[in-house]
Amino acid sequence: LRDVGKTLTVSYMMSKDSVKNRLESGLSFTEFSYQLMQAYDFQKLYTDQNCRIQMGGSDQWGNITSGTEFIRRNVSGKAYAVTTPLLTKSDGKKFGKSEEGNLWLDPKMTTPYKFYQFWINADDADIPTFIRYFTLKTQSDVESLEVEHADNPRKLKEILAEELTRRVHSDQAYESVMNVSEILFGRTATEDSLKGLAESDLETISKEIKSYCISKSDLSNGIKITDLLSNRTEVLKSRSEAKRAVKNNAISINKVKITSDEHMLTFTDLIHDKYIMLENGKKNKFMLIFV
């Protein structure tokens, strides 16, 4: 702080709107001095990486221009600030890494499946704004789509979600998302479609639903379905409950109905030598991971 603090005066820092607008409501010293840290960061990028432009939301204008001032005063350089209007949602909250439910372009931070679902689950009121910001369609195409799907906002979400998933990730990633969605929400998924998924798709599914890890060695002698439901997992509370569920045709393994409470799971049930999907009714899905 001693090294960077001498570059800017308190009066200069106080003149920033990001500071002035917070003085009455309360501003901690950490928040006040943050612009110094961000400014020094810009200077470091300038000297080490020849970074001459920093971009950000309009609320970052003061911090970024402090960086250009750092560069001018300390290294006699010239750098530039570019900001864009904040993208806000219908509830007034902004998109940003500090916001809950933030969205990353990096698939390691936000998987393609979660990326796609973000747009599908967006508030209906946000879609007109989102589609104008993010689509590459012409204005007339967007307006035509809005008229065509005025009574079905979800269709607009699907169109936007598909376009962005294909563009940000890939066509293959989009197809994978559709495969996962079909297994989780579709009514026509079959044993073959489940077994045809890539291992990465099954891993994605395991992160979206309740999963249980079970020792693969337990399959050596087989696992009885009632034991699986009431003991190896917490799907049902007792063996009698498990028997009733089987009798009522509620239990499926890998999309195949189980008709006997004596049914045994074996190694042959494993998909990619690791996964088994268990269902109790239409909505309760579980992934069994054998390690």
Buried (B, 14 or more C-beta within 10 A) or exposed (E): EEEBEEBBEEEEBEEBEBBEEBEEEEBEEEEBBBBBBBBBBBBBBBEEEEBBEBEBBEBBBBBBBBBBBBBBEBEEBEBEBEBEEBBBBEEEEEBBEEEEEEBEEEBEEBBBBBBBBBBBEBEEEBBBBBBEEBBEBEEEEBEEBBEEBEEEBEEBBBBBBBBBBBEBBEEEBBBBBBBBBBBBEEEEBBBEBBBEBEEEBBBBBBEBBEBBEBEBEBBEEBBBBBBBBBBBBEBBEEBEBBBEBBEEEBBBBBBBEBEEBEBBBEEEBBBEEBBBBBBBEEEBBBBBBBE
